[in-house]
Amino acid sequence: MLATFTLLFKTYWQVIVMTDRLEEIIQRDEDNFYNKTVTSLRTKRDIEWLISRMEKLEEVLEKLTETQDEIWDERIRYKQALEYYADEKNHEAGKLLHKHDDGTPVHDGSKIDYDFGEVARQALKGESE
């Protein structure tokens, strides 16, 4: 989760730097348009810079999308595990095995009794049902 926020912060910072550079390019382009002194080499460098920044932002966006997908999958696994443990049916005693001499029933254990936290461990490891 911390890695995601770090990546978001870096992306935000890159966008700020890119925005400043874009404003500079736009202003220079406007100045050049009005002064009729467009320098093709400078324009070419600006375009190359814009292309490289866009490629970098595409990479960052792809990583963020992958991270978002991983976090979403993790959330679903945790929710499923919580639902399993919250389901009252999973806590119900199993079939009647026998009765004690005093008539007290002895049941087989519930699903939770035999689970020993396995569903939770699978969710934490990244496995699902």
Phi and psi restraints in degrees (value plus and minus 20) as a CYANA .aco file:
   2 LEU   PHI     -82.5   -42.5
   2 LEU   PSI     -58.5   -18.5
   3 ALA   PHI     -81.3   -41.3
   3 ALA   PSI     -57.9   -17.9
   4 THR   PHI     -84.2   -44.2
   4 THR   PSI     -65.9   -25.9
   5 PHE   PHI     -86.3   -46.3
   5 PHE   PSI     -56.8   -16.8
   6 THR   PHI     -82.6   -42.6
   6 THR   PSI     -65.3   -25.3
   7 LEU   PHI     -83.1   -43.1
   7 LEU   PSI     -60.9   -20.9
   8 LEU   PHI     -83.2   -43.2
   8 LEU   PSI     -61.3   -21.3
   9 PHE   PHI     -84.2   -44.2
   9 PHE   PSI     -64.7   -24.7
  10 LYS   PHI     -81.2   -41.2
  10 LYS   PSI     -61.6   -21.6
  11 THR   PHI     -82.9   -42.9
  11 THR   PSI     -64.5   -24.5
  12 TYR   PHI     -79.5   -39.5
  12 TYR   PSI     -64.2   -24.2
  13 TRP   PHI     -83.9   -43.9
  13 TRP   PSI     -60.8   -20.8
  14 GLN   PHI     -83.6   -43.6
  14 GLN   PSI     -58.2   -18.2
  15 VAL   PHI     -85.3   -45.3
  15 VAL   PSI     -60.4   -20.4
  16 ILE   PHI     -81.9   -41.9
  16 ILE   PSI     -67.6   -27.6
  17 VAL   PHI     -82.0   -42.0
  17 VAL   PSI     -62.9   -22.9
  18 MET   PHI     -83.8   -43.8
  18 MET   PSI     -60.3   -20.3
  19 THR   PHI     -81.5   -41.5
  19 THR   PSI     -64.0   -24.0
  20 ASP   PHI     -79.7   -39.7
  20 ASP   PSI     -64.9   -24.9
  21 ARG   PHI     -86.7   -46.7
  21 ARG   PSI     -59.8   -19.8
  22 LEU   PHI     -82.2   -42.2
  22 LEU   PSI     -62.6   -22.6
  23 GLU   PHI     -80.9   -40.9
  23 GLU   PSI     -60.7   -20.7
  24 GLU   PHI     -82.3   -42.3
  24 GLU   PSI     -64.3   -24.3
  25 ILE   PHI     -84.8   -44.8
  25 ILE   PSI     -63.5   -23.5
  26 ILE   PHI     -83.1   -43.1
  26 ILE   PSI     -65.1   -25.1
  27 GLN   PHI     -82.5   -42.5
  27 GLN   PSI     -64.5   -24.5
  28 ARG   PHI     -83.5   -43.5
  28 ARG   PSI     -59.3   -19.3
  29 ASP   PHI     -83.8   -43.8
  29 ASP   PSI     -62.8   -22.8
  30 GLU   PHI     -83.6   -43.6
  30 GLU   PSI     -63.5   -23.5
  31 ASP   PHI     -81.3   -41.3
  31 ASP   PSI     -64.4   -24.4
  32 ASN   PHI     -86.0   -46.0
  32 ASN   PSI     -56.9   -16.9
  33 PHE   PHI     -82.9   -42.9
  33 PHE   PSI     -65.2   -25.2
  34 TYR   PHI     -94.2   -54.2
  34 TYR   PSI     -49.7    -9.7
  35 ASN   PHI    -110.0   -70.0
  35 ASN   PSI     -29.2    10.8
  36 LYS   PHI      39.5    79.5
  36 LYS   PSI      16.0    56.0
  37 THR   PHI    -145.5  -105.5
  37 THR   PSI      38.6    78.6
  38 VAL   PHI     -94.4   -54.4
  38 VAL   PSI     106.7   146.7
  39 THR   PHI    -120.4   -80.4
  39 THR   PSI      95.8   135.8
  40 SER   PHI     -86.7   -46.7
  40 SER   PSI     -55.1   -15.1
  41 LEU   PHI     -84.7   -44.7
  41 LEU   PSI     -65.0   -25.0
  42 ARG   PHI     -83.3   -43.3
  42 ARG   PSI     -63.2   -23.2
  43 THR   PHI     -82.7   -42.7
  43 THR   PSI     -62.0   -22.0
  44 LYS   PHI     -81.5   -41.5
  44 LYS   PSI     -64.4   -24.4
  45 ARG   PHI     -82.4   -42.4
  45 ARG   PSI     -60.1   -20.1
  46 ASP   PHI     -83.2   -43.2
  46 ASP   PSI     -63.3   -23.3
  47 ILE   PHI     -85.1   -45.1
  47 ILE   PSI     -62.4   -22.4
  48 GLU   PHI     -82.0   -42.0
  48 GLU   PSI     -60.7   -20.7
  49 TRP   PHI     -83.8   -43.8
  49 TRP   PSI     -64.9   -24.9
  50 LEU   PHI     -80.3   -40.3
  50 LEU   PSI     -62.0   -22.0
  51 ILE   PHI     -83.3   -43.3
  51 ILE   PSI     -64.6   -24.6
  52 SER   PHI     -84.7   -44.7
  52 SER   PSI     -58.4   -18.4
  53 ARG   PHI     -86.5   -46.5
  53 ARG   PSI     -60.5   -20.5
  54 MET   PHI     -84.9   -44.9
  54 MET   PSI     -60.3   -20.3
  55 GLU   PHI     -82.3   -42.3
  55 GLU   PSI     -63.0   -23.0
  56 LYS   PHI     -83.7   -43.7
  56 LYS   PSI     -64.2   -24.2
  57 LEU   PHI     -84.7   -44.7
  57 LEU   PSI     -54.6   -14.6
  58 GLU   PHI     -83.8   -43.8
  58 GLU   PSI     -61.2   -21.2
  59 GLU   PHI     -82.3   -42.3
  59 GLU   PSI     -65.5   -25.5
  60 VAL   PHI     -83.7   -43.7
  60 VAL   PSI     -62.5   -22.5
  61 LEU   PHI     -81.8   -41.8
  61 LEU   PSI     -60.3   -20.3
  62 GLU   PHI     -82.7   -42.7
  62 GLU   PSI     -63.3   -23.3
  63 LYS   PHI     -83.8   -43.8
  63 LYS   PSI     -62.0   -22.0
  64 LEU   PHI     -83.7   -43.7
  64 LEU   PSI     -59.1   -19.1
  65 THR   PHI     -84.8   -44.8
  65 THR   PSI     -63.2   -23.2
  66 GLU   PHI     -81.8   -41.8
  66 GLU   PSI     -64.8   -24.8
  67 THR   PHI     -83.2   -43.2
  67 THR   PSI     -61.8   -21.8
  68 GLN   PHI     -81.8   -41.8
  68 GLN   PSI     -62.5   -22.5
  69 ASP   PHI     -82.9   -42.9
  69 ASP   PSI     -62.4   -22.4
  70 GLU   PHI     -82.6   -42.6
  70 GLU   PSI     -63.2   -23.2
  71 ILE   PHI     -85.2   -45.2
  71 ILE   PSI     -59.2   -19.2
  72 TRP   PHI     -84.4   -44.4
  72 TRP   PSI     -65.6   -25.6
  73 ASP   PHI     -81.2   -41.2
  73 ASP   PSI     -61.8   -21.8
  74 GLU   PHI     -81.6   -41.6
  74 GLU   PSI     -63.4   -23.4
  75 ARG   PHI     -80.2   -40.2
  75 ARG   PSI     -63.6   -23.6
  76 ILE   PHI     -83.8   -43.8
  76 ILE   PSI     -63.4   -23.4
  77 ARG   PHI     -80.5   -40.5
  77 ARG   PSI     -65.5   -25.5
  78 TYR   PHI     -84.4   -44.4
  78 TYR   PSI     -60.5   -20.5
  79 LYS   PHI     -83.2   -43.2
  79 LYS   PSI     -63.2   -23.2
  80 GLN   PHI     -83.1   -43.1
  80 GLN   PSI     -60.4   -20.4
  81 ALA   PHI     -85.2   -45.2
  81 ALA   PSI     -64.1   -24.1
  82 LEU   PHI     -82.7   -42.7
  82 LEU   PSI     -60.5   -20.5
  83 GLU   PHI     -83.0   -43.0
  83 GLU   PSI     -58.2   -18.2
  84 TYR   PHI     -81.5   -41.5
  84 TYR   PSI     -68.8   -28.8
  85 TYR   PHI     -91.8   -51.8
  85 TYR   PSI     -46.3    -6.3
  86 ALA   PHI    -101.8   -61.8
  86 ALA   PSI     -40.1    -0.1
  87 ASP   PHI     -89.0   -49.0
  87 ASP   PSI      96.5   136.5
  88 GLU   PHI     -81.2   -41.2
  88 GLU   PSI     -50.0   -10.0
  89 LYS   PHI     -81.2   -41.2
  89 LYS   PSI     -51.2   -11.2
  90 ASN   PHI     -94.8   -54.8
  90 ASN   PSI     -30.5     9.5
  91 HIS   PHI    -120.9   -80.9
  91 HIS   PSI     -26.9    13.1
  92 GLU   PHI     -90.6   -50.6
  92 GLU   PSI     124.8   164.8
  93 ALA   PHI     -85.1   -45.1
  93 ALA   PSI     130.8   170.8
  94 GLY   PHI     -96.9   -56.9
  94 GLY   PSI    -177.5  -137.5
  95 LYS   PHI     -86.7   -46.7
  95 LYS   PSI     134.6   174.6
  96 LEU   PHI     -90.1   -50.1
  96 LEU   PSI     104.0   144.0
  97 LEU   PHI    -109.8   -69.8
  97 LEU   PSI     -69.4   -29.4
  98 HIS   PHI    -190.6  -150.6
  98 HIS   PSI     158.9   198.9
  99 LYS   PHI    -139.9   -99.9
  99 LYS   PSI     123.7   163.7
 100 HIS   PHI     -87.9   -47.9
 100 HIS   PSI     148.7   188.7
 101 ASP   PHI     -77.4   -37.4
 101 ASP   PSI     -50.8   -10.8
 102 ASP   PHI    -105.0   -65.0
 102 ASP   PSI     -16.8    23.2
 103 GLY   PHI      73.0   113.0
 103 GLY   PSI     -22.4    17.6
 104 THR   PHI     -90.1   -50.1
 104 THR   PSI     106.0   146.0
 105 PRO   PHI     -93.3   -53.3
 105 PRO   PSI     126.9   166.9
 106 VAL   PHI    -137.7   -97.7
 106 VAL   PSI      96.5   136.5
 107 HIS   PHI    -125.5   -85.5
 107 HIS   PSI     137.9   177.9
 108 ASP   PHI     -85.9   -45.9
 108 ASP   PSI     135.7   175.7
 109 GLY   PHI     -88.3   -48.3
 109 GLY   PSI     145.3   185.3
 110 SER   PHI     -99.5   -59.5
 110 SER   PSI     151.7   191.7
 111 LYS   PHI     -78.2   -38.2
 111 LYS   PSI     -59.8   -19.8
 112 ILE   PHI     -85.1   -45.1
 112 ILE   PSI     -57.8   -17.8
 113 ASP   PHI     -79.2   -39.2
 113 ASP   PSI     -55.7   -15.7
 114 TYR   PHI    -115.8   -75.8
 114 TYR   PSI     -26.4    13.6
 115 ASP   PHI     -96.5   -56.5
 115 ASP   PSI     -59.7   -19.7
 116 PHE   PHI      31.8    71.8
 116 PHE   PSI      13.4    53.4
 117 GLY   PHI      63.4   103.4
 117 GLY   PSI     -10.0    30.0
 118 GLU   PHI     -80.8   -40.8
 118 GLU   PSI     -61.4   -21.4
 119 VAL   PHI     -81.1   -41.1
 119 VAL   PSI     -62.2   -22.2
 120 ALA   PHI     -84.6   -44.6
 120 ALA   PSI     -63.9   -23.9
 121 ARG   PHI     -82.5   -42.5
 121 ARG   PSI     -60.4   -20.4
 122 GLN   PHI     -82.6   -42.6
 122 GLN   PSI     -62.5   -22.5
 123 ALA   PHI     -82.3   -42.3
 123 ALA   PSI     -61.5   -21.5
 124 LEU   PHI     -89.3   -49.3
 124 LEU   PSI     -53.2   -13.2
 125 LYS   PHI     -96.6   -56.6
 125 LYS   PSI     -40.3    -0.3
 126 GLY   PHI      85.4   125.4
 126 GLY   PSI      -6.2    33.8
 127 GLU   PHI    -122.1   -82.1
 127 GLU   PSI     131.8   171.8
 128 SER   PHI    -149.2  -109.2
 128 SER   PSI     151.9   191.9
